[in-house]
Amino acid sequence: MPATQKIKGPDGRIPDRLPDGRPAVSWERRWTEGQLPLWLVATAGGIAVIFVLGIFFYGSYTGVGNSLG
């Protein structure tokens, strides 16, 4: 097998670990490479969580259920 070819599992995926136990992909590359960078997904998810919480806080001060009026 050529040195440049990666070992693939039966379903075509590259295994997580090399035969000696080291990670197949460094942690730096896991955060910056791929279809969509993980930092971008995490940032979008965090903004979405803050937005949804903001809607709940807004609803607690306006409309049905507020205790101010």
Secondary structure, 3 states (H helix, E strand, C coil): CCCCCCCCCCCCCCCCECCCCCECCCHHHHHHCCCCCHHHHHHHHHHHHHHHHHHHHHHHHCCCCCCCC
